[in-house]
Amino acid sequence: MFSLLENTKIIPVMRPIDVNGIASDLMTTEWICMKNAEKATWVVNLGVLTSTSNAAVKIKVANNASGTKNKTISSASAACPATLDHYWKTSSGDTLAKTSVSSSTFNITKSSDAKYIVIEMEAAKLGTFVASSVTYQADYVALSVATVGAHACLASIDCYLTGLRYQQQVPPTAIT
């Protein structure tokens, strides 16, 4: 029998908060270690947005849990093979629609109002990245969502690691 808890590491990276005018770094998740998982899946739940809300969503990679050496994925290149080429968004209820991304980033806009967005990243695609002319292994990922501006909006972000290398009743932490 399949057990969600034995096969998935659930990480509540941002509890539901009002993101009204907060600094953009408060909507960047913790650095999540991908060494023991095949895939990271973020679920971004959004409340009501205004017509002028516009928040860029990006994936960042780093070599360690502190994120001292990191790079924002802008497109697939020799410097970092990872890319964000699509995401999933609810159109209504629990129906998801695949949406293509051309520049490894996308914007949350009024059309995302009161919906949820699903973003996936495969560990095998992380590879290496270059920072300050040095090549680092991209073992950690973080999701960054720019602030929606001075507009009241409740939001939360959860991350689900799947394809765990060491399955156990309580998977070990992935954020230290």
Backbone bond lengths (Angstrom), bond angles and torsions (degrees), N, CA, C in turn:
res aa  C-N    CA-C-N  psi(-1)  N-CA   C-N-CA  omega(-1)  CA-C   N-CA-C  phi
1 M - - - 1.439 - - 1.527 109.00 -
2 F 1.307 116.93 137.04 1.463 123.06 -179.62 1.523 110.51 -74.71
3 S 1.312 116.16 131.78 1.458 121.70 176.12 1.524 108.23 -116.99
4 L 1.320 116.90 117.52 1.459 121.77 179.28 1.525 110.69 -56.37
5 L 1.317 117.48 -45.16 1.461 121.23 -175.84 1.523 113.16 -69.65
6 E 1.330 118.61 -29.68 1.454 121.09 178.37 1.518 112.21 -81.90
7 N 1.321 117.43 -21.04 1.459 121.69 -175.25 1.520 114.14 -110.77
8 T 1.321 116.94 -3.51 1.462 121.48 -176.54 1.521 109.54 -140.04
9 K 1.317 116.12 132.03 1.467 120.87 172.72 1.517 106.14 -93.77
10 I 1.328 117.11 115.13 1.466 122.53 -178.74 1.522 107.98 -96.59
11 I 1.346 115.77 122.91 1.461 121.01 -177.99 1.529 108.80 -123.04
12 P 1.338 118.02 107.78 1.471 120.05 176.43 1.537 108.72 -80.02
13 V 1.330 117.03 89.76 1.469 121.12 -170.95 1.518 113.96 -80.84
14 M 1.322 118.55 -22.61 1.460 120.51 174.84 1.520 108.14 -146.18
15 R 1.314 115.45 109.53 1.459 120.97 178.90 1.519 109.44 -64.87
16 P 1.336 118.84 158.63 1.465 120.07 179.12 1.536 111.09 -58.00
17 I 1.325 115.82 121.82 1.466 121.42 178.43 1.523 108.94 -140.72
18 D 1.318 116.08 161.82 1.455 121.40 172.42 1.524 106.21 -84.05
19 V 1.323 117.45 115.66 1.469 121.60 -176.17 1.523 111.82 -92.34
20 N 1.306 117.47 21.51 1.457 123.41 -179.59 1.524 111.47 -58.84
21 G 1.331 116.43 105.01 1.451 122.45 173.82 1.510 116.01 64.90
22 I 1.337 119.37 17.46 1.457 120.25 -179.73 1.517 110.39 -72.91
23 A 1.306 116.24 159.38 1.465 120.55 176.46 1.518 108.58 -61.95
24 S 1.323 117.28 142.23 1.459 121.08 -174.84 1.523 112.97 -61.18
25 D 1.336 118.61 -28.21 1.456 118.92 -178.81 1.523 112.33 -70.33
26 L 1.327 119.18 -16.23 1.454 120.72 176.09 1.524 111.65 -72.89
27 M 1.321 117.43 -15.68 1.456 120.88 176.96 1.523 110.93 -103.79
28 T 1.319 117.59 21.66 1.453 122.37 172.05 1.514 106.76 -102.12
29 T 1.317 116.51 127.41 1.457 120.57 -176.76 1.526 110.43 -70.68
30 E 1.309 115.29 168.63 1.457 120.05 173.49 1.526 108.38 -66.11
31 W 1.339 116.25 160.38 1.463 120.75 175.33 1.520 108.22 -72.32
32 I 1.316 116.55 126.15 1.457 122.43 -175.58 1.519 109.05 -110.81
33 C 1.333 115.78 124.85 1.455 121.82 -178.86 1.529 110.32 -74.92
34 M 1.333 115.69 128.70 1.466 121.41 -179.18 1.525 112.34 -104.53
35 K 1.331 118.05 6.25 1.470 121.30 -176.09 1.522 112.81 -60.64
36 N 1.326 117.90 -32.10 1.467 121.20 -174.83 1.519 113.46 -113.35
37 A 1.335 117.12 20.79 1.469 120.86 179.47 1.519 109.70 -139.62
38 E 1.321 116.15 154.55 1.461 121.12 177.26 1.522 112.16 -89.41
39 K 1.329 117.21 -30.05 1.460 119.68 -174.36 1.519 111.43 -148.50
40 A 1.337 114.67 143.03 1.469 121.64 170.97 1.519 107.16 -111.00
41 T 1.314 115.99 132.51 1.458 121.59 178.10 1.522 108.00 -125.84
42 W 1.338 116.37 117.91 1.461 121.14 177.71 1.520 108.78 -98.01
43 V 1.319 116.52 139.11 1.454 122.01 173.68 1.527 106.15 -118.53
44 V 1.328 116.10 116.48 1.459 123.16 -179.98 1.520 107.22 -104.00
45 N 1.319 116.90 115.86 1.467 122.04 177.47 1.517 108.70 -100.10
46 L 1.327 116.58 129.52 1.457 121.45 -176.39 1.516 111.45 -120.49
47 G 1.314 114.23 145.40 1.452 120.45 172.25 1.510 109.90 -90.25
48 V 1.299 116.76 -149.89 1.458 122.51 -177.40 1.526 109.83 -78.27
49 L 1.321 115.82 130.65 1.465 122.81 176.54 1.524 109.10 -107.74
50 T 1.324 116.55 159.39 1.461 119.95 175.54 1.523 109.06 -95.18
51 S 1.298 117.12 169.72 1.465 120.66 -178.15 1.521 112.59 -65.39
52 T 1.325 118.30 -18.82 1.462 120.87 179.87 1.523 112.94 -101.39
53 S 1.331 118.24 2.39 1.464 120.88 176.87 1.525 108.83 -67.74
54 N 1.326 116.30 136.06 1.453 121.32 179.77 1.521 107.48 -158.39
55 A 1.332 118.48 102.84 1.455 122.25 -175.11 1.521 110.60 -121.54
56 A 1.323 117.32 121.87 1.463 122.02 179.43 1.520 110.39 -75.18
57 V 1.335 116.22 136.69 1.460 123.50 177.49 1.521 107.56 -110.46
58 K 1.351 116.82 129.31 1.463 122.04 -178.38 1.520 109.79 -138.24
59 I 1.326 115.71 157.59 1.458 122.63 172.59 1.528 107.13 -107.56
60 K 1.346 116.03 137.29 1.454 121.70 176.53 1.529 108.28 -119.07
61 V 1.329 116.94 148.27 1.461 122.07 175.73 1.523 108.88 -121.18
62 A 1.346 116.01 152.74 1.462 121.00 179.61 1.520 109.63 -148.34
63 N 1.327 114.74 167.53 1.459 120.00 -179.43 1.522 113.23 -93.68
64 N 1.342 117.79 -12.45 1.468 119.82 179.39 1.530 110.07 -153.94
65 A 1.331 115.62 176.49 1.468 121.27 -174.93 1.522 113.78 -69.66
66 S 1.329 117.95 -17.53 1.466 119.88 178.43 1.526 111.56 -85.36
67 G 1.327 117.32 -17.64 1.463 120.95 179.44 1.515 113.60 69.87
68 T 1.328 117.41 21.75 1.466 121.16 -178.51 1.522 110.72 -57.14
69 K 1.305 117.12 -47.47 1.465 122.30 175.53 1.515 106.55 -106.45
70 N 1.341 117.32 113.75 1.453 120.33 -177.25 1.515 110.69 -145.79
71 K 1.314 115.45 167.81 1.461 121.91 179.45 1.522 108.39 -148.16
72 T 1.312 116.00 136.29 1.460 120.65 172.60 1.514 107.50 -82.63
73 I 1.310 116.22 130.49 1.464 120.26 179.03 1.522 107.98 -71.91
74 S 1.326 116.01 118.53 1.464 118.77 178.24 1.513 110.84 -108.42
75 S 1.310 117.06 -31.77 1.465 122.54 173.41 1.511 107.18 -171.30
76 A 1.315 116.88 161.81 1.458 120.25 179.10 1.522 108.70 -67.93
77 S 1.315 116.41 133.95 1.462 120.92 178.73 1.512 108.27 -155.19
78 A 1.316 116.54 176.26 1.452 120.37 177.01 1.523 110.44 -64.02
79 A 1.339 117.07 -27.76 1.461 120.98 -178.50 1.525 111.91 -73.97
80 C 1.314 118.32 -26.75 1.463 122.47 178.30 1.521 108.04 -160.21
81 P 1.335 118.27 106.53 1.467 120.69 -175.51 1.532 114.32 -71.93
82 A 1.323 117.74 -13.07 1.470 120.01 -178.86 1.524 110.06 -68.79
83 T 1.303 115.65 146.14 1.459 120.95 176.66 1.515 109.69 -150.47
84 L 1.294 116.77 149.80 1.454 122.89 173.89 1.521 105.44 -103.45
85 D 1.338 116.93 103.91 1.462 119.34 -174.81 1.523 114.10 -105.32
86 H 1.331 117.16 -9.71 1.467 119.94 175.79 1.529 109.40 -163.64
87 Y 1.295 115.19 165.32 1.455 122.68 171.84 1.513 106.93 -145.05
88 W 1.309 116.91 170.36 1.455 122.73 -179.38 1.518 108.38 -117.05
89 K 1.317 116.88 139.49 1.464 121.12 -179.77 1.518 108.95 -136.54
90 T 1.322 116.07 141.83 1.461 119.20 176.93 1.519 109.43 -71.72
91 S 1.302 114.64 138.94 1.459 118.90 173.57 1.527 108.73 -98.31
92 S 1.317 115.37 -33.52 1.458 121.91 172.73 1.516 108.01 -168.10
93 G 1.311 116.55 144.69 1.463 120.23 178.07 1.513 112.64 57.35
94 D 1.346 116.40 -123.88 1.456 120.87 -178.77 1.530 112.55 -110.77
95 T 1.332 117.69 17.64 1.458 122.16 179.31 1.523 109.57 -87.63
96 L 1.344 116.45 123.85 1.460 121.10 -179.78 1.526 110.53 -102.14
97 A 1.324 116.23 142.75 1.466 122.24 177.06 1.523 108.30 -120.68
98 K 1.339 116.04 130.39 1.465 121.07 178.48 1.520 109.32 -73.90
99 T 1.331 115.86 131.48 1.457 121.86 -179.17 1.522 108.53 -123.90
100 S 1.329 117.90 124.47 1.464 122.09 -178.90 1.517 111.24 -75.60
101 V 1.334 115.40 149.22 1.458 123.23 177.77 1.520 106.99 -125.10
102 S 1.322 117.26 130.30 1.464 119.62 -176.86 1.519 113.69 -98.00
103 S 1.341 118.76 -18.11 1.463 119.06 -175.39 1.525 113.23 -126.73
104 S 1.338 117.82 24.07 1.467 123.18 -179.19 1.519 113.30 60.39
105 T 1.308 116.84 22.04 1.459 122.28 172.77 1.519 107.28 -150.02
106 F 1.299 117.33 157.59 1.461 120.14 174.52 1.511 108.14 -150.80
107 N 1.307 116.67 164.06 1.456 121.94 -178.12 1.516 111.80 -106.77
108 I 1.326 115.33 137.26 1.457 121.11 168.88 1.521 105.47 -85.31
109 T 1.315 116.60 122.15 1.458 121.59 -177.74 1.523 109.70 -126.43
110 K 1.309 116.75 -175.80 1.465 123.03 179.25 1.524 111.28 -53.36
111 S 1.343 117.99 -29.74 1.471 120.43 -179.86 1.534 111.52 -67.57
112 S 1.339 117.67 -13.80 1.463 122.31 177.47 1.527 111.72 -93.03
113 D 1.301 116.54 4.18 1.462 124.37 -175.89 1.521 112.36 -52.22
114 A 1.352 116.20 126.31 1.468 122.88 175.37 1.528 112.23 54.88
115 K 1.326 116.48 39.85 1.462 121.83 -179.82 1.517 109.05 -130.81
116 Y 1.325 116.35 -179.00 1.455 119.79 172.40 1.517 109.41 -126.94
117 I 1.331 114.19 150.90 1.461 122.60 -177.19 1.522 107.58 -122.42
118 V 1.338 116.90 139.57 1.460 122.77 179.70 1.521 108.49 -118.33
119 I 1.347 116.27 126.76 1.462 122.55 -179.49 1.523 107.45 -124.37
120 E 1.340 117.40 132.16 1.462 121.28 -178.20 1.522 111.06 -120.70
121 M 1.344 115.65 146.03 1.455 121.92 175.89 1.525 108.31 -139.64
122 E 1.331 116.51 127.76 1.453 121.25 178.92 1.523 110.13 -89.84
123 A 1.329 116.64 134.59 1.466 121.73 -179.41 1.523 111.12 -61.03
124 A 1.327 117.64 -36.54 1.464 121.06 -178.15 1.527 112.48 -63.19
125 K 1.327 117.68 -21.85 1.467 121.48 -179.18 1.524 113.29 -89.19
126 L 1.341 118.11 -6.72 1.463 120.04 -175.51 1.525 112.59 -68.64
127 G 1.329 118.22 -47.47 1.455 121.57 176.31 1.521 113.75 59.63
128 T 1.337 115.55 -130.30 1.462 122.13 -178.41 1.525 109.32 -125.09
129 F 1.337 115.57 166.46 1.456 120.67 174.43 1.522 108.31 -143.56
130 V 1.322 116.38 160.65 1.460 122.22 -178.73 1.526 108.82 -111.52
131 A 1.340 115.64 128.91 1.464 122.17 174.77 1.522 107.05 -138.23
132 S 1.317 117.29 128.19 1.470 122.46 -178.93 1.523 111.45 54.56
133 S 1.333 115.92 43.04 1.472 123.76 177.56 1.525 114.01 64.33
134 V 1.316 118.36 16.54 1.461 122.84 177.84 1.529 108.17 -119.51
135 T 1.329 116.80 139.90 1.462 121.87 179.09 1.524 109.78 -92.79
136 Y 1.326 115.97 130.28 1.457 122.89 -179.39 1.524 109.95 -123.57
137 Q 1.329 115.89 151.42 1.457 121.49 173.54 1.522 108.66 -78.09
138 A 1.333 117.21 129.74 1.467 121.93 -179.30 1.525 109.40 -89.87
139 D 1.329 116.23 83.00 1.460 121.49 -179.18 1.523 113.44 -93.76
140 Y 1.331 117.45 -12.45 1.461 122.37 -176.40 1.526 110.55 -122.88
141 V 1.324 116.36 145.54 1.464 121.36 177.56 1.528 109.26 -131.41
142 A 1.320 114.61 155.35 1.465 121.76 174.73 1.518 107.86 -144.98
143 L 1.304 116.34 147.82 1.455 122.29 175.62 1.520 107.10 -101.37
144 S 1.315 116.67 132.48 1.466 121.64 -179.69 1.518 108.74 -119.90
145 V 1.331 115.92 126.05 1.459 121.92 177.59 1.518 106.85 -121.49
146 A 1.318 116.98 119.39 1.462 120.83 179.27 1.521 109.34 -64.45
147 T 1.309 116.56 156.18 1.455 120.76 179.73 1.536 110.46 -62.88
148 V 1.321 115.55 146.87 1.470 119.87 178.76 1.523 111.00 -82.61
149 G 1.331 116.65 4.41 1.460 120.91 178.55 1.514 111.85 91.53
150 A 1.314 116.10 -162.21 1.463 121.73 -176.50 1.522 110.57 -85.51
151 H 1.324 114.99 59.91 1.467 121.28 -179.48 1.520 107.54 -134.45
152 A 1.302 117.39 133.80 1.457 120.66 177.00 1.522 109.31 -65.23
153 C 1.316 116.70 129.36 1.461 121.37 177.89 1.517 107.91 -160.75
154 L 1.323 117.03 122.64 1.457 120.53 174.81 1.521 108.10 -83.22
155 A 1.344 116.24 138.16 1.460 120.71 -179.79 1.520 109.18 -147.51
156 S 1.331 115.68 153.74 1.459 121.78 173.26 1.521 107.90 -148.09
157 I 1.341 115.77 154.72 1.466 120.81 178.36 1.522 108.00 -135.38
158 D 1.327 115.75 129.35 1.461 122.67 172.84 1.518 107.96 -120.79
159 C 1.340 116.45 149.64 1.462 121.37 176.33 1.524 108.18 -122.97
160 Y 1.320 115.95 137.39 1.457 122.39 179.05 1.521 107.69 -120.09
161 L 1.341 117.12 117.94 1.457 121.36 174.74 1.519 107.81 -93.66
162 T 1.333 116.67 129.53 1.462 121.62 -179.47 1.527 109.79 -126.92
163 G 1.314 115.36 168.81 1.454 120.35 -176.00 1.524 109.76 67.19
164 L 1.321 116.02 43.59 1.462 121.43 -175.26 1.525 111.07 -66.58
165 R 1.321 115.15 135.41 1.467 121.38 179.58 1.524 110.90 -68.93
166 Y 1.328 117.19 -41.78 1.461 121.40 -177.64 1.525 108.61 -117.21
167 Q 1.323 116.32 91.06 1.455 119.76 -179.07 1.514 109.70 -78.05
168 Q 1.310 115.23 134.75 1.445 121.93 178.59 1.517 109.06 -155.73
169 Q 1.306 116.07 169.91 1.452 119.71 -175.36 1.534 111.71 -59.08
170 V 1.326 117.83 -41.63 1.457 121.94 176.13 1.530 107.23 -125.33
171 P 1.350 118.24 100.54 1.460 119.82 -178.60 1.527 111.36 -60.96
172 P 1.361 117.14 147.07 1.458 120.40 -179.51 1.524 112.01 -67.93
173 T 1.325 115.60 163.47 1.452 120.50 -179.93 1.526 111.59 -61.32
174 A 1.319 116.17 150.96 1.464 122.27 177.87 1.521 111.12 -122.28
175 I 1.333 116.98 11.04 1.478 119.38 -176.18 1.529 113.15 -118.71
176 T 1.335 118.00 17.78 1.463 120.06 174.29 1.499 110.49 -125.78
